[in-house]
Amino acid sequence: MMESLKLVIVLTLICSVAGALLAVVHDVTAAPIEAADAKEKGDAIMQVLPECDNNPSEDVVSVNADGETWTFYVARKAGAFVGAAFETVSNQGYGGDIAIMVGVSAKGTVQAIQVLSHKETPGLGAWIEDEEKFRSKFAGRSIVDTQWAVAKDGGDIDQITAATISSRAVTQAVKAGLDVCTANMTALAGNQP
């Protein structure tokens, strides 16, 4: 009986010390991780937007659509609206969620897309990050005159061979965001910082 009590006390002490260490490590690393995430997001915003002279991360418009809040990062040059960026997420990826930053120009075209995060299969679905193989298929396309689906589904976007699920997830997420963006373009262009 005494041996069991000693074992319980030792295990409790070990667990308490391990828990305290994990809490300290979390507290120490939380701020740097948050700063790195914010920098990565800010860099992605600038990569997908047309050239601008404002800080789109600070010129933000929030829009509610179908019970979901969308955040748009507005780009301006000499005070004139030149485009907007937004983050969209698909939960239809082969490996789970795929987060994408999409930039649109004031001319009504997709400027660029940037994959923020994914868990797709390396060597297949992970090619969604590749500019040459996939992301470039979105750039320059008209928002309203493009059939936003992969070619296998009758659309204008060529899917990655052997990674149709990943390609479809990205395309559907981009389309969902473009629909909200198009419906609110006047509000985005008229928003003044």
Secondary structure, DSSP 8 states (H G I E B T S, - for coil): -HHHHHHHHHHHHHHHHHHHHHHHHHHHHHHHHHHHHHHHHHHHHHHHS---SS-TTTSEEEEEETTEEEEEEEEEETTEEEEEEEEEEES-SSSS-EEEEEEEETTSBEEEEEEEE----TTTGGGGG-TTTTGGGTTT-BTTTS--SBGGGT-SB---TT-HHHHHHHHHHHHHHHHHHHHTHHHHHH---
